[in-house]
Amino acid sequence: MTGAKPRVPKRIVFILPCCIGDVVLATAALQAVRRAYPEAAVVWAISSWARPVIEGHPLITGVFDTGPAALPTQSLRGIARFARALRQGKFDLAVSLVRSPAMSAAVALSGIPVRAGLDSGGRGFGYNVRARIDPNEARHEADIYLDVPRALGLEVSGVAPNIPVHPADQDTVRALLEAQSVERYLVINPAGGRNPGMALEIKRYPPKQMAALAARLAADLAASVVLLGGPGDGPLLAEVAAALPSPPALKLAGQLTFGQIAALAHDSLFYLGNDTGLSHLAAAAGAKTAVIFGPTDPARYGPYNDEALTLWKPVAVTRRGVADGAPQDFDWVEDGISVEDAEDRIYQFLHL
């Protein structure tokens, strides 16, 4: 790591535009920055797609919408435009959690005096406080993000991903559940593997296996099943619902805001989902959470909260994480965790 701790900044831009899971995990680094600089204005530069996850978070003072793309710096014009916007923000500290050399260039062109960021394979050349990382080393993404506060000389102990649950969102969700006479419930999310920066649907546990696991948990916990997904996941939820022995209490595909999803998970008995952003959201909102992994590495992408469980049958994964895609020969039946093993692990986790 290179660079020195700056003078106390007054205006900080925190840069990570995409995607949901990454943004949630990065709130641990945000917590470290805010703890060090409690009086500073902290603005998060974030895509319009991910913006609702973080908008209104008590650790930031505002958001800077970078547009619909995963990164606003995908062209020379985009680099210049983003650099100009940063310059207009009159920031004296940039905290960039983006590995892209184009983002590094834009931050350098912004003229921000102290520019702290990740330097993976020399891609952080535009930062004057660099957190050098090895892309081949299997480290958790949240811990990698914390390298930037570390490079600034900040204390990072005791921080964790954190998403507040707002009472208004709880009221909305509770009214929705009450209308269906739902009291004790599990949240089951069979979706994931799609966002503006990536499509990797092989990360999804097979619908019939997800339904079998959900049915066992619901029966043993005497709870209803609430199926959760994003926009466009209606057919997937219908497939899981059809494989359940009795209909789910609710199927919610793209009907809730991120804040309402956090409230739904927080108030549930248990949340079960795939390696996807909403699973990190549930864990960061304080829900008891289990995340199923298959072709991706939980050492890099597993939940980073205490009340969360990783379900994985160890298997060979790609060396550089999702940047290399998924193993071409991965098969959930042969290589994935079984319903029985997942069930046993969950009961141990819940102390049942």
Secondary structure as a PSIPRED ss2 file (coil, helix, strand):
# PSIPRED VFORMAT (PSIPRED V4.0)

   1 M C   1.000  0.000  0.000
   2 T C   1.000  0.000  0.000
   3 G C   1.000  0.000  0.000
   4 A C   1.000  0.000  0.000
   5 K C   1.000  0.000  0.000
   6 P C   1.000  0.000  0.000
   7 R C   1.000  0.000  0.000
   8 V C   1.000  0.000  0.000
   9 P C   1.000  0.000  0.000
  10 K C   1.000  0.000  0.000
  11 R E   0.000  0.000  1.000
  12 I E   0.000  0.000  1.000
  13 V E   0.000  0.000  1.000
  14 F E   0.000  0.000  1.000
  15 I E   0.000  0.000  1.000
  16 L C   1.000  0.000  0.000
  17 P C   1.000  0.000  0.000
  18 C C   1.000  0.000  0.000
  19 C C   1.000  0.000  0.000
  20 I H   0.000  1.000  0.000
  21 G H   0.000  1.000  0.000
  22 D H   0.000  1.000  0.000
  23 V H   0.000  1.000  0.000
  24 V H   0.000  1.000  0.000
  25 L H   0.000  1.000  0.000
  26 A H   0.000  1.000  0.000
  27 T H   0.000  1.000  0.000
  28 A H   0.000  1.000  0.000
  29 A H   0.000  1.000  0.000
  30 L H   0.000  1.000  0.000
  31 Q H   0.000  1.000  0.000
  32 A H   0.000  1.000  0.000
  33 V H   0.000  1.000  0.000
  34 R H   0.000  1.000  0.000
  35 R H   0.000  1.000  0.000
  36 A H   0.000  1.000  0.000
  37 Y C   1.000  0.000  0.000
  38 P C   1.000  0.000  0.000
  39 E C   1.000  0.000  0.000
  40 A C   1.000  0.000  0.000
  41 A E   0.000  0.000  1.000
  42 V E   0.000  0.000  1.000
  43 V E   0.000  0.000  1.000
  44 W E   0.000  0.000  1.000
  45 A E   0.000  0.000  1.000
  46 I E   0.000  0.000  1.000
  47 S C   1.000  0.000  0.000
  48 S C   1.000  0.000  0.000
  49 W C   1.000  0.000  0.000
  50 A C   1.000  0.000  0.000
  51 R H   0.000  1.000  0.000
  52 P H   0.000  1.000  0.000
  53 V H   0.000  1.000  0.000
  54 I H   0.000  1.000  0.000
  55 E C   1.000  0.000  0.000
  56 G C   1.000  0.000  0.000
  57 H C   1.000  0.000  0.000
  58 P C   1.000  0.000  0.000
  59 L C   1.000  0.000  0.000
  60 I C   1.000  0.000  0.000
  61 T C   1.000  0.000  0.000
  62 G E   0.000  0.000  1.000
  63 V E   0.000  0.000  1.000
  64 F E   0.000  0.000  1.000
  65 D E   0.000  0.000  1.000
  66 T C   1.000  0.000  0.000
  67 G C   1.000  0.000  0.000
  68 P C   1.000  0.000  0.000
  69 A C   1.000  0.000  0.000
  70 A C   1.000  0.000  0.000
  71 L C   1.000  0.000  0.000
  72 P C   1.000  0.000  0.000
  73 T C   1.000  0.000  0.000
  74 Q C   1.000  0.000  0.000
  75 S C   1.000  0.000  0.000
  76 L H   0.000  1.000  0.000
  77 R H   0.000  1.000  0.000
  78 G H   0.000  1.000  0.000
  79 I H   0.000  1.000  0.000
  80 A H   0.000  1.000  0.000
  81 R H   0.000  1.000  0.000
  82 F H   0.000  1.000  0.000
  83 A H   0.000  1.000  0.000
  84 R H   0.000  1.000  0.000
  85 A H   0.000  1.000  0.000
  86 L H   0.000  1.000  0.000
  87 R H   0.000  1.000  0.000
  88 Q H   0.000  1.000  0.000
  89 G C   1.000  0.000  0.000
  90 K C   1.000  0.000  0.000
  91 F C   1.000  0.000  0.000
  92 D C   1.000  0.000  0.000
  93 L E   0.000  0.000  1.000
  94 A E   0.000  0.000  1.000
  95 V E   0.000  0.000  1.000
  96 S E   0.000  0.000  1.000
  97 L C   1.000  0.000  0.000
  98 V C   1.000  0.000  0.000
  99 R C   1.000  0.000  0.000
 100 S C   1.000  0.000  0.000
 101 P H   0.000  1.000  0.000
 102 A H   0.000  1.000  0.000
 103 M H   0.000  1.000  0.000
 104 S H   0.000  1.000  0.000
 105 A H   0.000  1.000  0.000
 106 A H   0.000  1.000  0.000
 107 V H   0.000  1.000  0.000
 108 A H   0.000  1.000  0.000
 109 L H   0.000  1.000  0.000
 110 S H   0.000  1.000  0.000
 111 G C   1.000  0.000  0.000
 112 I C   1.000  0.000  0.000
 113 P C   1.000  0.000  0.000
 114 V E   0.000  0.000  1.000
 115 R E   0.000  0.000  1.000
 116 A E   0.000  0.000  1.000
 117 G E   0.000  0.000  1.000
 118 L E   0.000  0.000  1.000
 119 D E   0.000  0.000  1.000
 120 S E   0.000  0.000  1.000
 121 G C   1.000  0.000  0.000
 122 G C   1.000  0.000  0.000
 123 R C   1.000  0.000  0.000
 124 G C   1.000  0.000  0.000
 125 F C   1.000  0.000  0.000
 126 G C   1.000  0.000  0.000
 127 Y C   1.000  0.000  0.000
 128 N C   1.000  0.000  0.000
 129 V E   0.000  0.000  1.000
 130 R E   0.000  0.000  1.000
 131 A E   0.000  0.000  1.000
 132 R E   0.000  0.000  1.000
 133 I E   0.000  0.000  1.000
 134 D C   1.000  0.000  0.000
 135 P C   1.000  0.000  0.000
 136 N C   1.000  0.000  0.000
 137 E C   1.000  0.000  0.000
 138 A C   1.000  0.000  0.000
 139 R C   1.000  0.000  0.000
 140 H C   1.000  0.000  0.000
 141 E H   0.000  1.000  0.000
 142 A H   0.000  1.000  0.000
 143 D H   0.000  1.000  0.000
 144 I H   0.000  1.000  0.000
 145 Y H   0.000  1.000  0.000
 146 L H   0.000  1.000  0.000
 147 D H   0.000  1.000  0.000
 148 V H   0.000  1.000  0.000
 149 P H   0.000  1.000  0.000
 150 R H   0.000  1.000  0.000
 151 A H   0.000  1.000  0.000
 152 L C   1.000  0.000  0.000
 153 G C   1.000  0.000  0.000
 154 L C   1.000  0.000  0.000
 155 E C   1.000  0.000  0.000
 156 V C   1.000  0.000  0.000
 157 S C   1.000  0.000  0.000
 158 G C   1.000  0.000  0.000
 159 V C   1.000  0.000  0.000
 160 A C   1.000  0.000  0.000
 161 P C   1.000  0.000  0.000
 162 N C   1.000  0.000  0.000
 163 I C   1.000  0.000  0.000
 164 P C   1.000  0.000  0.000
 165 V C   1.000  0.000  0.000
 166 H C   1.000  0.000  0.000
 167 P H   0.000  1.000  0.000
 168 A H   0.000  1.000  0.000
 169 D H   0.000  1.000  0.000
 170 Q H   0.000  1.000  0.000
 171 D H   0.000  1.000  0.000
 172 T H   0.000  1.000  0.000
 173 V H   0.000  1.000  0.000
 174 R H   0.000  1.000  0.000
 175 A H   0.000  1.000  0.000
 176 L H   0.000  1.000  0.000
 177 L H   0.000  1.000  0.000
 178 E H   0.000  1.000  0.000
 179 A H   0.000  1.000  0.000
 180 Q C   1.000  0.000  0.000
 181 S C   1.000  0.000  0.000
 182 V C   1.000  0.000  0.000
 183 E C   1.000  0.000  0.000
 184 R C   1.000  0.000  0.000
 185 Y E   0.000  0.000  1.000
 186 L E   0.000  0.000  1.000
 187 V E   0.000  0.000  1.000
 188 I E   0.000  0.000  1.000
 189 N E   0.000  0.000  1.000
 190 P C   1.000  0.000  0.000
 191 A C   1.000  0.000  0.000
 192 G C   1.000  0.000  0.000
 193 G C   1.000  0.000  0.000
 194 R E   0.000  0.000  1.000
 195 N E   0.000  0.000  1.000
 196 P C   1.000  0.000  0.000
 197 G C   1.000  0.000  0.000
 198 M E   0.000  0.000  1.000
 199 A E   0.000  0.000  1.000
 200 L C   1.000  0.000  0.000
 201 E H   0.000  1.000  0.000
 202 I H   0.000  1.000  0.000
 203 K H   0.000  1.000  0.000
 204 R C   1.000  0.000  0.000
 205 Y C   1.000  0.000  0.000
 206 P C   1.000  0.000  0.000
 207 P H   0.000  1.000  0.000
 208 K H   0.000  1.000  0.000
 209 Q H   0.000  1.000  0.000
 210 M H   0.000  1.000  0.000
 211 A H   0.000  1.000  0.000
 212 A H   0.000  1.000  0.000
 213 L H   0.000  1.000  0.000
 214 A H   0.000  1.000  0.000
 215 A H   0.000  1.000  0.000
 216 R H   0.000  1.000  0.000
 217 L H   0.000  1.000  0.000
 218 A H   0.000  1.000  0.000
 219 A H   0.000  1.000  0.000
 220 D H   0.000  1.000  0.000
 221 L H   0.000  1.000  0.000
 222 A C   1.000  0.000  0.000
 223 A C   1.000  0.000  0.000
 224 S E   0.000  0.000  1.000
 225 V E   0.000  0.000  1.000
 226 V E   0.000  0.000  1.000
 227 L E   0.000  0.000  1.000
 228 L E   0.000  0.000  1.000
 229 G E   0.000  0.000  1.000
 230 G C   1.000  0.000  0.000
 231 P C   1.000  0.000  0.000
 232 G C   1.000  0.000  0.000
 233 D C   1.000  0.000  0.000
 234 G H   0.000  1.000  0.000
 235 P H   0.000  1.000  0.000
 236 L H   0.000  1.000  0.000
 237 L H   0.000  1.000  0.000
 238 A H   0.000  1.000  0.000
 239 E H   0.000  1.000  0.000
 240 V H   0.000  1.000  0.000
 241 A H   0.000  1.000  0.000
 242 A H   0.000  1.000  0.000
 243 A H   0.000  1.000  0.000
 244 L C   1.000  0.000  0.000
 245 P C   1.000  0.000  0.000
 246 S C   1.000  0.000  0.000
 247 P C   1.000  0.000  0.000
 248 P C   1.000  0.000  0.000
 249 A C   1.000  0.000  0.000
 250 L E   0.000  0.000  1.000
 251 K E   0.000  0.000  1.000
 252 L E   0.000  0.000  1.000
 253 A E   0.000  0.000  1.000
 254 G C   1.000  0.000  0.000
 255 Q C   1.000  0.000  0.000
 256 L C   1.000  0.000  0.000
 257 T C   1.000  0.000  0.000
 258 F H   0.000  1.000  0.000
 259 G H   0.000  1.000  0.000
 260 Q H   0.000  1.000  0.000
 261 I H   0.000  1.000  0.000
 262 A H   0.000  1.000  0.000
 263 A H   0.000  1.000  0.000
 264 L H   0.000  1.000  0.000
 265 A H   0.000  1.000  0.000
 266 H H   0.000  1.000  0.000
 267 D C   1.000  0.000  0.000
 268 S C   1.000  0.000  0.000
 269 L C   1.000  0.000  0.000
 270 F E   0.000  0.000  1.000
 271 Y E   0.000  0.000  1.000
 272 L E   0.000  0.000  1.000
 273 G E   0.000  0.000  1.000
 274 N E   0.000  0.000  1.000
 275 D C   1.000  0.000  0.000
 276 T C   1.000  0.000  0.000
 277 G H   0.000  1.000  0.000
 278 L H   0.000  1.000  0.000
 279 S H   0.000  1.000  0.000
 280 H H   0.000  1.000  0.000
 281 L H   0.000  1.000  0.000
 282 A H   0.000  1.000  0.000
 283 A H   0.000  1.000  0.000
 284 A H   0.000  1.000  0.000
 285 A C   1.000  0.000  0.000
 286 G C   1.000  0.000  0.000
 287 A C   1.000  0.000  0.000
 288 K C   1.000  0.000  0.000
 289 T E   0.000  0.000  1.000
 290 A E   0.000  0.000  1.000
 291 V E   0.000  0.000  1.000
 292 I E   0.000  0.000  1.000
 293 F C   1.000  0.000  0.000
 294 G C   1.000  0.000  0.000
 295 P C   1.000  0.000  0.000
 296 T C   1.000  0.000  0.000
 297 D C   1.000  0.000  0.000
 298 P H   0.000  1.000  0.000
 299 A H   0.000  1.000  0.000
 300 R H   0.000  1.000  0.000
 301 Y H   0.000  1.000  0.000
 302 G C   1.000  0.000  0.000
 303 P C   1.000  0.000  0.000
 304 Y C   1.000  0.000  0.000
 305 N C   1.000  0.000  0.000
 306 D C   1.000  0.000  0.000
 307 E C   1.000  0.000  0.000
 308 A E   0.000  0.000  1.000
 309 L E   0.000  0.000  1.000
 310 T E   0.000  0.000  1.000
 311 L E   0.000  0.000  1.000
 312 W C   1.000  0.000  0.000
 313 K C   1.000  0.000  0.000
 314 P C   1.000  0.000  0.000
 315 V C   1.000  0.000  0.000
 316 A C   1.000  0.000  0.000
 317 V C   1.000  0.000  0.000
 318 T C   1.000  0.000  0.000
 319 R C   1.000  0.000  0.000
 320 R C   1.000  0.000  0.000
 321 G H   0.000  1.000  0.000
 322 V H   0.000  1.000  0.000
 323 A H   0.000  1.000  0.000
 324 D H   0.000  1.000  0.000
 325 G C   1.000  0.000  0.000
 326 A C   1.000  0.000  0.000
 327 P C   1.000  0.000  0.000
 328 Q C   1.000  0.000  0.000
 329 D C   1.000  0.000  0.000
 330 F C   1.000  0.000  0.000
 331 D C   1.000  0.000  0.000
 332 W H   0.000  1.000  0.000
 333 V H   0.000  1.000  0.000
 334 E H   0.000  1.000  0.000
 335 D H   0.000  1.000  0.000
 336 G C   1.000  0.000  0.000
 337 I C   1.000  0.000  0.000
 338 S C   1.000  0.000  0.000
 339 V H   0.000  1.000  0.000
 340 E H   0.000  1.000  0.000
 341 D H   0.000  1.000  0.000
 342 A H   0.000  1.000  0.000
 343 E H   0.000  1.000  0.000
 344 D H   0.000  1.000  0.000
 345 R H   0.000  1.000  0.000
 346 I H   0.000  1.000  0.000
 347 Y H   0.000  1.000  0.000
 348 Q H   0.000  1.000  0.000
 349 F H   0.000  1.000  0.000
 350 L C   1.000  0.000  0.000
 351 H C   1.000  0.000  0.000
 352 L C   1.000  0.000  0.000
